[in-house]
C-alpha cells in the first residue's frame, strides 16, 4: 500500500527515518532475531522462564519505549553489554534495496536516522541495504542518553543537535506511538507499515497497529515507492 504523492511534503528540508522495520521490511524478520535475544537477556537478568520473561520484556517495551530502558530503570543493567549482546545477529535477511537507496539519495535536503537501536546496528543494516554512508547522522540510543522514543527528550535532543526546524522536517516510523511527539511539535509524519495480513508470533498486535489519529499524516507499506512518488 502506498499513498498518493503527498504534496504536503514539498516543504521538507530534513528527512528523519526510524531504522528497524522502517528502512527494511518487517517481513524479513530481522528484528525477530533481536527480539529473541532480548527475551533470553531478560531471562538471565530476572531468572524468569521464557514465557514470563517475554511478558515482562514486552511490558517494558510498551511502557518504557525500549526493553533496555525498562531493564536500566528496574534492574540497573549495563546498557553497552545489553546492546552488544542483542545485536549479535545474522544480517543476511536484509536484502540490498537499490531502489530505496536511490529514492532516499534523491530527496532534497538532509537525511537522518533516529533510532532506539545503536549506531553499529544501523551501519550493519545500511551496509546490507547498499550504502552505509547514506545518512548525515545516526542519532542512536546512546546519543539519547538511553531515554528513547517516544519520550519527548529523544526528539528534542536530536533536533537541537542538528538545528532542525520541526516545521520543515518529516518523521518516518513503523510504530504509530513514535509519531505522536513529532506531530505535536510540528513535524510531518509517515507510518511505515507491514504488508497486509502480516503476522508473527513474536510481534504483539499493538506493534502492528495503524492509527487514524491526527498524529499519523501518511501511511505506506512501500517506502521506496512513497519516496519516488514525491518526485
Buried (B, 14 or more C-beta within 10 A) or exposed (E): EBBEEBEEBEEBBBBBBBBBBBBBBBEBBBBBBBBBBBBBBBBEBBEBEEEEBBEBBBEBBBEBBBBBBBBBEEEEBEBEEBBEBBBEBEBEBBEEBEBBBBBBEEBEEBBBBBBBBBBEBBBBBBBBBBBBEBBBBBBBBEBBEBBBBBBEEBBBBBBEEBEBEBEBBBBBBBBBBBBBBBBEBEBBBBBBBBEEEEEBEBBEEEBBEEBEEEBBBBBBBBBBBBBBBBE
